[in-house]
Amino acid sequence: MSDISRFSFPTTILFGNGAVNEVPICLKELESEKPLIITDKALTGTAGYRRLIAAMKDAGISFAVFTDVHPNPLDTDVEAASNVYKTERCDGVIGLGGGSPLDTAKALAVLVSNGGALSDYDVQNGGGGNIKEELPPIIAIPTTAGTGSEVGKCAVITSSVQKRKYMICHSSLLPLRAILDPELTISLPAHLTAATGMDALTHCIESLTAPIFHPMCDAIALKGIEFVAGNLETAVKEPENLEARGKMLLAASMGAVAFQKDLGAAHSLSHALSAVYGFQHGLGNAICLPPVMEFNRDAAREQYALIPPYFGVNTIGMDTGEAADMAIQQVRELNTRIGIPSSLKTAGIVNDRFDEVESKAFSDPCHLTNARPCTEKDLRLLLQKAWEGE
């Protein structure tokens, strides 16, 4: 994986060890002379951050830095970054980190070019139609292999007033360059490697089973599942294995491309858990995915039956129901092997605010494309199963 590959889908992706050193070339291609780098405080102490800064300085490129990004980014984070962008007279955005800095970078590009309040662009209220002005160029550099935000057209933001997550979605939010450098993910702790990797798997599985016709996304989702099944455990247990790290970065990007189809109930539950408890999004998906798969089993059995061979299971002689059950079992066992808690309860969630989680999950649009239609009562039952570990 020492060679740098470049391809588009439609974001131009630079993949390979040392790809971060190509950022100055990308900035020149995009005619950005002073970008704002958006990251979080923890990342400023990492080798990946230092390598990015060194590449910028060696190329003589001016830049500004914003680091006040929450783990689940707030609208106030975006507003504060916007003030820095304007004060420093920036003309481009670089997001470095996990989904939070990348989503903040994308939302910032909307706000500085189109003005108004960030909530004006909430997709549930038709906000995509309010994005009319050209955005500054966005470069996305993930340091986790999970959200796939580097190739996605949406940003997920938490309202500081309403305490709920909402999405800003528009084709112009697609970063113009994505830098997938496996070396930048080596320092990610095992528990975050596990959680973000399961986020990528959830994207692939929920998009595969979303009841929308898009065979290209289906094929990409299956390849993403193959990469996660074959590499996530290795990435967790052998953090310096660059082959596994690289395959997980690709799986994360594939998941985000695939969920152009949309997602499902696991994401509605995880979004609500993040909004109410501040719970890590990938971990929420990891714990909620098995009960949601059980709920969807009959509706999605044909798609689930495709999954077990990627985990090394021979399904010859099985009917689709048996193969679907095996898929659910393999996801549960992967969770166990990589150290994912067996339940929300085990992960420290107290069920004192589940009415609020239920309401927010039902207002989240992801469950509308769940493989099996689900009511608010169904979401509450799934939440309870995830809490108990059933």
Sequence and secondary structure as in RCSB ss.txt:
>XXXX:A:sequence
MSDISRFSFPTTILFGNGAVNEVPICLKELESEKPLIITDKALTGTAGYRRLIAAMKDAGISFAVFTDVHPNPLD
TDVEAASNVYKTERCDGVIGLGGGSPLDTAKALAVLVSNGGALSDYDVQNGGGGNIKEELPPIIAIPTTAGTGSE
VGKCAVITSSVQKRKYMICHSSLLPLRAILDPELTISLPAHLTAATGMDALTHCIESLTAPIFHPMCDAIALKGI
EFVAGNLETAVKEPENLEARGKMLLAASMGAVAFQKDLGAAHSLSHALSAVYGFQHGLGNAICLPPVMEFNRDAA
REQYALIPPYFGVNTIGMDTGEAADMAIQQVRELNTRIGIPSSLKTAGIVNDRFDEVESKAFSDPCHLTNARPCT
EKDLRLLLQKAWEGE
>XXXX:A:secstr
  S EEEESSSEEEESTTGGGGHHHHHHHHT SSEEEE  GGGGGSHHHHHHHHHHHHTT   EEE    SS BH
HHHHHHHHHHHHTT  EEEEEESHHHHHHHHHHHHHHHH S GGGG GGGTGGGG  S    EEEEESSSSS GG
G SEEEEE TTT  EEEEE GGGS SEEEE GGGGTTS HHHHHHHHHHHHHHHHHHHHSSS  HHHHHHHHHHH
HHHHHHHHHHHH TT HHHHHHHHHHHHHHHHHGGG   HHHHHHHHHHHHH   HHHHHHHHHHHHHHHHTTTT
HHHHTTSGGGGT   TT  HHHHHHHHHHHHHHHHHHTT  SSTTTTT  TTSHHHHHHHHHHSGGGGG SS   
HHHHHHHHHHHHHT 
